Amino acid sequence: MALAYPFSAIVGQDEMKRALLIASVDQDVGGVLVFGDRGTGKSTAIRALAALMPKMAVVSGCPYNCDPEGARPGLCAQCRPGEHHGAEKVRKEPMPVVDLPLGATEDRVIGALDLERALRDGEKAFEPGLLARAHRGFLYIDEVNLLEDHIVDALLDVAASGENVVEREGLSIRHPARFVLVGSGNPEEGELRPQLLDRFGLSVEVATPQDIKARVEIVRLRDEFERDRAAFIKRFQRKEGKVRRKIQDARAHLESVDLPDAIVGTAANLCMTLGTDGLRGELTLIRAARALAALEGAEAVTAAHLRTVAPSVLRHRLRRDPLDEAGSGARVGRAIEEVFDA
């Protein structure tokens, strides 16, 4: 397995790193969409974060990474109490990071009939797909805006329900599929379907650094990593440990973070000012702000937390305004000034 570039060694791209940390603390935030120039560290950051995540307990022999402490509705059929005699056996596994390539077939993504067993043994058996492998981990899609429509439809169904349902070739399979959806791409190569865009909790725009010192530092660090990966990772081991503990503490502390009514009111006011559709904007705003507060060790969500996450949460939820030539980021910025500085 290739050694991942350390998360703490990534220079700049603070909004992207913050968004990924928030999604790692609370999966219900809804994943992260990263749009921007090639070669700006998008996939590097995603793989680096996954390497920081603690190993997870899974039911031994389960193809879906079921949580042995999970509630019954969140388990697959064979791991439910009384239906799998080996359910008490547990093993530790790294959090999965599954790549969904652009050319993947629908069978490869959602799963299909295991043809080898069907031909060899004459029995119908299910071969799990990429969605099964990604359960409780990260599903990463590079060039997500170029994804084929039938794959997008499958992802939308699973993202909405947290389950993958396969009804084909005489099979009827239902298994849990909850994951942090992370997509990256270049907006110049095509737009994302609105239905899928809305499923991402956070949207981040990254650009090539224009500061000469930052560029030099990035190049030097990357060159050092490529020449001796093991030594480079050891050099950042202490910083990586701090980030890992920060994530673990935040996940343990998340449910105890207080959410004042005034913060919920501010979130609703901000979304109304921007004219966002539905209530997903408000829900994601307060979840992201609470996760950020947990990362900072705060006891309650404050207006500062809400203001920090608002651009990432709202910039991709705006309707196009033909009378306003400003980009979505500028429109969100104006609304933030209006609501928070009133």
C-alpha positions as a Markdown table, in Angstrom:
| # | Residue | x | y | z |
|---|---|---|---|---|
| 1 | Met | 0.0 | 0.0 | 0.0 |
| 2 | Ala | 1.4 | 3.4 | -1.0 |
| 3 | Leu | 2.3 | 5.8 | 1.8 |
| 4 | Ala | 0.0 | 8.8 | 1.9 |
| 5 | Tyr | 1.3 | 12.4 | 2.0 |
| 6 | Pro | 0.8 | 13.8 | 5.5 |
| 7 | Phe | -2.2 | 15.9 | 6.0 |
| 8 | Ser | -0.3 | 18.3 | 8.3 |
| 9 | Ala | 2.3 | 18.9 | 5.5 |
| 10 | Ile | -0.2 | 20.4 | 3.1 |
| 11 | Val | 0.6 | 24.1 | 2.6 |
| 12 | Gly | -2.4 | 26.5 | 2.3 |
| 13 | Gln | -5.8 | 25.4 | 1.1 |
| 14 | Asp | -7.2 | 26.1 | 4.5 |
| 15 | Glu | -10.9 | 26.0 | 3.5 |
| 16 | Met | -10.5 | 22.6 | 1.8 |
| 17 | Lys | -8.7 | 21.1 | 4.8 |
| 18 | Arg | -11.3 | 22.5 | 7.2 |
| 19 | Ala | -14.2 | 21.2 | 5.1 |
| 20 | Leu | -12.6 | 17.7 | 5.1 |
| 21 | Leu | -12.0 | 17.8 | 8.8 |
| 22 | Ile | -15.7 | 18.8 | 9.4 |
| 23 | Ala | -16.9 | 15.9 | 7.2 |
| 24 | Ser | -14.7 | 13.5 | 9.1 |
| 25 | Val | -16.2 | 14.6 | 12.4 |
| 26 | Asp | -19.8 | 14.4 | 11.3 |
| 27 | Gln | -20.7 | 12.3 | 8.3 |
| 28 | Asp | -24.2 | 13.7 | 8.3 |
| 29 | Val | -22.8 | 17.0 | 7.0 |
| 30 | Gly | -23.1 | 15.4 | 3.6 |
| 31 | Gly | -19.6 | 15.2 | 2.1 |
| 32 | Val | -17.3 | 17.6 | 0.3 |
| 33 | Leu | -17.1 | 18.9 | -3.2 |
| 34 | Val | -13.7 | 20.4 | -4.2 |
| 35 | Phe | -13.6 | 22.3 | -7.5 |
| 36 | Gly | -10.5 | 24.0 | -8.9 |
| 37 | Asp | -7.3 | 23.8 | -10.8 |
| 38 | Arg | -5.4 | 20.6 | -11.4 |
| 39 | Gly | -2.4 | 20.0 | -9.2 |
| 40 | Thr | -3.7 | 21.9 | -6.2 |
| 41 | Gly | -3.7 | 19.0 | -3.8 |
| 42 | Lys | -7.3 | 17.9 | -4.0 |
| 43 | Ser | -6.8 | 14.1 | -4.0 |
| 44 | Thr | -3.7 | 14.4 | -1.9 |
| 45 | Ala | -5.7 | 16.0 | 0.9 |
| 46 | Ile | -8.5 | 13.4 | 0.8 |
| 47 | Arg | -6.1 | 10.5 | 1.0 |
| 48 | Ala | -4.0 | 12.2 | 3.7 |
| 49 | Leu | -7.1 | 12.7 | 5.8 |
| 50 | Ala | -8.3 | 9.1 | 5.5 |
| 51 | Ala | -4.8 | 7.9 | 6.7 |
| 52 | Leu | -5.4 | 9.9 | 9.9 |
| 53 | Met | -8.7 | 8.3 | 10.7 |
| 54 | Pro | -8.7 | 5.6 | 13.5 |
| 55 | Lys | -9.2 | 2.0 | 12.6 |
| 56 | Met | -12.8 | 0.9 | 12.9 |
| 57 | Ala | -14.3 | -2.2 | 14.4 |
| 58 | Val | -16.1 | -4.4 | 11.9 |
| 59 | Val | -18.0 | -7.6 | 12.1 |
| 60 | Ser | -15.6 | -10.4 | 11.1 |
| 61 | Gly | -16.6 | -11.9 | 7.7 |
| 62 | Cys | -19.0 | -9.2 | 6.8 |
| 63 | Pro | -18.6 | -7.9 | 3.3 |
| 64 | Tyr | -20.2 | -4.5 | 4.2 |
| 65 | Asn | -18.0 | -3.4 | 7.1 |
| 66 | Cys | -20.9 | -3.5 | 9.5 |
| 67 | Asp | -20.4 | -1.9 | 12.9 |
| 68 | Pro | -20.7 | -4.6 | 15.7 |
| 69 | Glu | -22.1 | -1.9 | 18.0 |
| 70 | Gly | -24.6 | -0.7 | 15.4 |
| 71 | Ala | -28.3 | -0.6 | 15.8 |
| 72 | Arg | -30.3 | -3.4 | 14.0 |
| 73 | Pro | -31.6 | -1.2 | 11.2 |
| 74 | Gly | -28.1 | -0.2 | 10.3 |
| 75 | Leu | -26.8 | -3.8 | 9.9 |
| 76 | Cys | -26.9 | -6.1 | 6.9 |
| 77 | Ala | -29.1 | -9.1 | 7.0 |
| 78 | Gln | -26.4 | -11.6 | 8.1 |
| 79 | Cys | -25.1 | -9.3 | 11.0 |
| 80 | Arg | -28.5 | -8.8 | 12.7 |
| 81 | Pro | -28.9 | -10.4 | 16.1 |
| 82 | Gly | -29.9 | -14.0 | 15.8 |
| 83 | Glu | -29.1 | -14.2 | 12.0 |
| 84 | His | -25.4 | -14.6 | 12.1 |
| 85 | His | -23.7 | -16.9 | 14.6 |
| 86 | Gly | -20.3 | -15.3 | 14.1 |
| 87 | Ala | -21.5 | -11.7 | 14.7 |
| 88 | Glu | -19.6 | -11.5 | 18.0 |
| 89 | Lys | -16.3 | -11.8 | 16.3 |
| 90 | Val | -14.8 | -8.4 | 15.6 |
| 91 | Arg | -11.7 | -7.2 | 13.7 |
| 92 | Lys | -10.1 | -3.8 | 13.3 |
| 93 | Glu | -9.8 | -2.4 | 9.8 |
| 94 | Pro | -8.5 | 0.9 | 8.4 |
| 95 | Met | -11.3 | 3.3 | 7.3 |
| 96 | Pro | -11.8 | 2.6 | 3.6 |
| 97 | Val | -11.2 | 5.1 | 0.8 |
| 98 | Val | -12.8 | 3.8 | -2.3 |
| 99 | Asp | -12.1 | 5.4 | -5.7 |
| 100 | Leu | -15.1 | 5.4 | -8.1 |
| 101 | Pro | -13.5 | 5.7 | -11.6 |
| 102 | Leu | -15.4 | 7.5 | -14.4 |
| 103 | Gly | -15.6 | 4.3 | -16.5 |
| 104 | Ala | -17.1 | 2.1 | -13.8 |
| 105 | Thr | -20.1 | 0.1 | -14.8 |
| 106 | Glu | -23.3 | 0.1 | -12.8 |
| 107 | Asp | -22.7 | -3.5 | -11.8 |
| 108 | Arg | -19.2 | -2.5 | -10.5 |
| 109 | Val | -20.7 | 0.4 | -8.5 |
| 110 | Ile | -23.8 | -1.2 | -6.9 |
| 111 | Gly | -22.9 | -4.9 | -7.1 |
| 112 | Ala | -24.3 | -7.7 | -9.2 |
| 113 | Leu | -24.6 | -11.5 | -9.5 |
| 114 | Asp | -21.4 | -13.3 | -8.8 |
| 115 | Leu | -21.0 | -15.0 | -12.2 |
| 116 | Glu | -18.1 | -17.2 | -11.1 |
| 117 | Arg | -20.1 | -18.8 | -8.3 |
| 118 | Ala | -23.2 | -19.1 | -10.5 |
| 119 | Leu | -21.3 | -21.0 | -13.2 |
| 120 | Arg | -19.2 | -23.1 | -10.8 |
| 121 | Asp | -21.7 | -23.9 | -8.1 |
| 122 | Gly | -25.0 | -23.1 | -9.8 |
| 123 | Glu | -26.1 | -20.8 | -7.0 |
| 124 | Lys | -27.1 | -17.2 | -7.0 |
| 125 | Ala | -24.8 | -15.1 | -4.9 |
| 126 | Phe | -24.3 | -11.4 | -4.6 |
| 127 | Glu | -20.9 | -9.8 | -5.5 |
| 128 | Pro | -20.8 | -6.5 | -3.5 |
| 129 | Gly | -19.8 | -3.3 | -5.4 |
| 130 | Leu | -17.9 | -0.2 | -4.6 |
| 131 | Leu | -20.7 | 1.2 | -2.5 |
| 132 | Ala | -20.5 | -1.8 | -0.2 |
| 133 | Arg | -16.7 | -1.3 | 0.2 |
| 134 | Ala | -17.1 | 2.4 | 0.9 |
| 135 | His | -19.6 | 1.9 | 3.8 |
| 136 | Arg | -18.4 | 3.8 | 6.9 |
| 137 | Gly | -15.6 | 5.3 | 4.9 |
| 138 | Phe | -14.9 | 7.7 | 2.0 |
| 139 | Leu | -16.2 | 7.4 | -1.6 |
| 140 | Tyr | -13.9 | 9.5 | -3.7 |
| 141 | Ile | -14.9 | 10.6 | -7.3 |
| 142 | Asp | -12.3 | 12.5 | -9.3 |
| 143 | Glu | -13.8 | 14.5 | -12.2 |
| 144 | Val | -17.2 | 14.0 | -10.6 |
| 145 | Asn | -18.8 | 16.5 | -13.1 |
| 146 | Leu | -18.0 | 14.0 | -15.9 |
| 147 | Leu | -19.8 | 11.1 | -14.2 |
| 148 | Glu | -22.3 | 9.3 | -16.4 |
| 149 | Asp | -26.0 | 9.9 | -15.6 |
| 150 | His | -27.0 | 6.3 | -14.7 |
| 151 | Ile | -24.2 | 6.2 | -12.1 |
| 152 | Val | -25.3 | 9.6 | -10.7 |
| 153 | Asp | -28.8 | 8.2 | -10.4 |
| 154 | Ala | -27.6 | 5.3 | -8.4 |
| 155 | Leu | -25.5 | 7.5 | -6.1 |
| 156 | Leu | -28.5 | 9.8 | -5.5 |
| 157 | Asp | -30.7 | 6.9 | -4.4 |
| 158 | Val | -28.1 | 5.6 | -1.9 |
| 159 | Ala | -27.2 | 9.1 | -0.6 |
| 160 | Ala | -30.9 | 9.7 | 0.2 |
| 161 | Ser | -31.5 | 6.5 | 2.0 |
| 162 | Gly | -28.2 | 5.3 | 3.3 |
| 163 | Glu | -28.9 | 1.9 | 1.8 |
| 164 | Asn | -28.1 | 0.2 | -1.4 |
| 165 | Val | -31.0 | -1.8 | -2.9 |
| 166 | Val | -30.3 | -4.2 | -5.7 |
| 167 | Glu | -33.2 | -5.9 | -7.5 |
| 168 | Arg | -31.9 | -7.7 | -10.6 |
| 169 | Glu | -31.1 | -11.1 | -12.1 |
| 170 | Gly | -33.2 | -12.8 | -9.5 |
| 171 | Leu | -31.4 | -11.1 | -6.6 |
| 172 | Ser | -33.0 | -9.0 | -4.0 |
| 173 | Ile | -30.3 | -7.5 | -1.8 |
| 174 | Arg | -30.4 | -4.6 | 0.7 |
| 175 | His | -27.3 | -3.5 | 2.6 |
| 176 | Pro | -26.2 | -0.4 | 4.4 |
| 177 | Ala | -24.1 | 2.2 | 2.4 |
| 178 | Arg | -23.3 | 5.3 | 4.4 |
| 179 | Phe | -20.1 | 7.1 | 3.5 |
| 180 | Val | -18.6 | 10.5 | 3.2 |
| 181 | Leu | -18.9 | 11.4 | -0.5 |
| 182 | Val | -16.0 | 13.5 | -1.7 |
| 183 | Gly | -15.9 | 14.8 | -5.3 |
| 184 | Ser | -13.3 | 16.8 | -7.1 |
| 185 | Gly | -13.1 | 18.3 | -10.6 |
| 186 | Asn | -12.4 | 21.2 | -12.8 |
| 187 | Pro | -15.5 | 23.4 | -13.5 |
| 188 | Glu | -14.2 | 24.3 | -16.9 |
| 189 | Glu | -14.8 | 20.7 | -18.0 |
| 190 | Gly | -18.5 | 20.7 | -17.3 |
| 191 | Glu | -21.2 | 21.4 | -14.7 |
| 192 | Leu | -22.5 | 19.0 | -12.0 |
| 193 | Arg | -26.1 | 17.9 | -12.2 |
| 194 | Pro | -28.1 | 20.0 | -9.7 |
| 195 | Gln | -29.5 | 16.9 | -7.9 |
| 196 | Leu | -26.1 | 15.6 | -7.1 |
| 197 | Leu | -24.7 | 19.0 | -6.4 |
| 198 | Asp | -27.3 | 19.5 | -3.7 |
| 199 | Arg | -26.2 | 16.3 | -2.0 |
| 200 | Phe | -22.8 | 17.7 | -1.1 |
| 201 | Gly | -22.9 | 19.4 | 2.2 |
| 202 | Leu | -19.8 | 21.5 | 1.6 |
| 203 | Ser | -18.4 | 23.0 | -1.5 |
| 204 | Val | -14.8 | 24.4 | -1.7 |
| 205 | Glu | -13.1 | 26.3 | -4.5 |
| 206 | Val | -9.3 | 25.9 | -4.7 |
| 207 | Ala | -6.8 | 27.7 | -6.8 |
| 208 | Thr | -3.1 | 27.6 | -7.7 |
| 209 | Pro | -1.2 | 29.6 | -5.0 |
| 210 | Gln | 0.0 | 33.0 | -6.3 |
| 211 | Asp | 2.4 | 33.6 | -3.4 |
| 212 | Ile | 6.0 | 32.7 | -4.4 |
| 213 | Lys | 7.0 | 31.6 | -0.9 |
| 214 | Ala | 4.1 | 29.2 | -0.7 |
| 215 | Arg | 4.8 | 27.8 | -4.1 |
| 216 | Val | 8.5 | 27.2 | -3.2 |
| 217 | Glu | 7.5 | 25.5 | 0.1 |
| 218 | Ile | 5.0 | 23.2 | -1.6 |
| 219 | Val | 7.5 | 22.2 | -4.3 |
| 220 | Arg | 10.3 | 21.6 | -1.8 |
| 221 | Leu | 8.1 | 19.5 | 0.6 |
| 222 | Arg | 6.7 | 17.4 | -2.3 |
| 223 | Asp | 10.1 | 16.8 | -3.7 |
| 224 | Glu | 11.3 | 15.7 | -0.2 |
| 225 | Phe | 8.4 | 13.4 | 0.1 |
| 226 | Glu | 9.0 | 11.7 | -3.2 |
| 227 | Arg | 12.7 | 11.2 | -2.5 |
| 228 | Asp | 12.2 | 9.4 | 0.9 |
| 229 | Arg | 8.6 | 8.9 | 1.8 |
| 230 | Ala | 9.2 | 7.0 | 5.1 |
| 231 | Ala | 11.6 | 9.7 | 6.4 |
| 232 | Phe | 9.2 | 12.5 | 5.4 |
| 233 | Ile | 6.3 | 10.8 | 7.1 |
| 234 | Lys | 8.3 | 10.3 | 10.3 |
| 235 | Arg | 9.3 | 14.0 | 10.3 |
| 236 | Phe | 5.6 | 14.9 | 10.5 |
| 237 | Gln | 4.6 | 12.1 | 12.8 |
| 238 | Arg | 4.0 | 14.3 | 15.8 |
| 239 | Lys | 1.9 | 16.9 | 13.9 |
| 240 | Glu | -0.1 | 14.0 | 12.4 |
| 241 | Gly | -0.7 | 12.7 | 15.9 |
| 242 | Lys | -2.1 | 16.1 | 17.0 |
| 243 | Val | -4.5 | 16.2 | 14.1 |
| 244 | Arg | -5.6 | 12.6 | 14.7 |
| 245 | Arg | -6.3 | 13.3 | 18.4 |
| 246 | Lys | -8.2 | 16.5 | 17.4 |
| 247 | Ile | -10.5 | 14.5 | 15.2 |
| 248 | Gln | -11.0 | 11.8 | 17.8 |
| 249 | Asp | -11.8 | 14.3 | 20.5 |
| 250 | Ala | -14.2 | 16.2 | 18.3 |
| 251 | Arg | -16.1 | 13.1 | 17.4 |
| 252 | Ala | -16.4 | 12.2 | 21.1 |
| 253 | His | -17.4 | 15.7 | 22.0 |
| 254 | Leu | -19.8 | 16.4 | 19.1 |
| 255 | Glu | -23.1 | 15.4 | 20.7 |
| 256 | Ser | -22.4 | 17.6 | 23.8 |
| 257 | Val | -21.9 | 20.8 | 21.9 |
| 258 | Asp | -24.7 | 23.2 | 22.6 |
| 259 | Leu | -26.7 | 24.8 | 19.8 |
| 260 | Pro | -28.4 | 28.1 | 21.0 |
| 261 | Asp | -31.7 | 29.1 | 19.4 |
| 262 | Ala | -30.2 | 32.4 | 18.3 |
| 263 | Ile | -27.7 | 30.5 | 16.1 |
| 264 | Val | -30.4 | 28.5 | 14.5 |
| 265 | Gly | -32.3 | 31.8 | 13.8 |
| 266 | Thr | -29.2 | 33.3 | 12.3 |
| 267 | Ala | -28.7 | 30.3 | 10.0 |
| 268 | Ala | -32.4 | 30.6 | 8.9 |
| 269 | Asn | -32.0 | 34.3 | 8.3 |
| 270 | Leu | -28.9 | 33.8 | 6.2 |
| 271 | Cys | -30.6 | 31.2 | 4.0 |
| 272 | Met | -33.7 | 33.4 | 3.6 |
| 273 | Thr | -31.5 | 36.3 | 2.6 |
| 274 | Leu | -29.9 | 34.2 | -0.1 |
| 275 | Gly | -33.1 | 32.6 | -1.2 |
| 276 | Thr | -31.9 | 29.0 | -1.0 |
| 277 | Asp | -34.5 | 26.3 | -1.7 |
| 278 | Gly | -35.7 | 23.9 | 1.0 |
| 279 | Leu | -34.2 | 23.6 | 4.5 |
| 280 | Arg | -31.1 | 21.5 | 3.7 |
| 281 | Gly | -29.0 | 24.7 | 3.8 |
| 282 | Glu | -30.0 | 25.5 | 7.4 |
| 283 | Leu | -29.5 | 21.9 | 8.5 |
| 284 | Thr | -26.1 | 21.7 | 6.9 |
| 285 | Leu | -25.1 | 25.1 | 8.3 |
| 286 | Ile | -25.8 | 24.1 | 11.9 |
| 287 | Arg | -24.2 | 20.6 | 11.6 |
| 288 | Ala | -21.1 | 22.0 | 10.0 |
| 289 | Ala | -20.9 | 24.8 | 12.6 |
| 290 | Arg | -21.3 | 22.3 | 15.4 |
| 291 | Ala | -18.6 | 20.0 | 14.0 |
| 292 | Leu | -16.2 | 23.0 | 13.7 |
| 293 | Ala | -17.0 | 24.0 | 17.3 |
| 294 | Ala | -16.2 | 20.4 | 18.4 |
| 295 | Leu | -12.9 | 20.5 | 16.5 |
| 296 | Glu | -12.0 | 23.7 | 18.4 |
| 297 | Gly | -13.1 | 22.2 | 21.7 |
| 298 | Ala | -15.9 | 24.8 | 22.2 |
| 299 | Glu | -18.8 | 24.1 | 24.5 |
| 300 | Ala | -21.4 | 25.8 | 22.2 |
| 301 | Val | -21.8 | 26.9 | 18.6 |
| 302 | Thr | -21.1 | 30.7 | 18.2 |
| 303 | Ala | -21.8 | 33.2 | 15.4 |
| 304 | Ala | -18.1 | 33.0 | 14.5 |
| 305 | His | -18.4 | 29.2 | 13.8 |
| 306 | Leu | -21.5 | 29.8 | 11.6 |
| 307 | Arg | -19.8 | 32.7 | 9.7 |
| 308 | Thr | -16.7 | 30.5 | 9.0 |
| 309 | Val | -18.6 | 27.6 | 7.5 |
| 310 | Ala | -21.3 | 29.6 | 5.7 |
| 311 | Pro | -19.4 | 30.1 | 2.4 |
| 312 | Ser | -18.6 | 26.4 | 2.1 |
| 313 | Val | -22.2 | 25.4 | 2.9 |
| 314 | Leu | -24.1 | 27.9 | 0.8 |
| 315 | Arg | -22.1 | 28.9 | -2.3 |
| 316 | His | -23.3 | 25.9 | -4.3 |
| 317 | Arg | -27.0 | 26.2 | -3.2 |
| 318 | Leu | -27.8 | 29.5 | -4.9 |
| 319 | Arg | -30.1 | 30.0 | -7.8 |
| 320 | Arg | -28.6 | 31.7 | -10.8 |
| 321 | Asp | -29.5 | 35.4 | -11.0 |
| 322 | Pro | -29.2 | 36.8 | -14.5 |
| 323 | Leu | -29.3 | 40.3 | -13.1 |
| 324 | Asp | -26.3 | 39.7 | -10.8 |
| 325 | Glu | -23.0 | 39.1 | -12.5 |
| 326 | Ala | -21.2 | 38.5 | -9.2 |
| 327 | Gly | -20.2 | 34.9 | -8.5 |
| 328 | Ser | -21.9 | 32.8 | -5.9 |
| 329 | Gly | -19.0 | 33.4 | -3.5 |
| 330 | Ala | -19.4 | 37.1 | -3.7 |
| 331 | Arg | -23.2 | 36.8 | -3.2 |
| 332 | Val | -22.7 | 34.7 | -0.1 |
| 333 | Gly | -20.1 | 37.2 | 1.2 |
| 334 | Arg | -22.6 | 40.1 | 0.8 |
| 335 | Ala | -25.3 | 38.2 | 2.6 |
| 336 | Ile | -22.9 | 37.3 | 5.5 |
| 337 | Glu | -22.1 | 41.0 | 5.9 |
| 338 | Glu | -25.7 | 41.9 | 5.8 |
| 339 | Val | -26.8 | 39.3 | 8.4 |
| 340 | Phe | -23.9 | 39.3 | 10.8 |
| 341 | Asp | -23.1 | 43.0 | 10.8 |
| 342 | Ala | -26.7 | 44.2 | 11.0 |
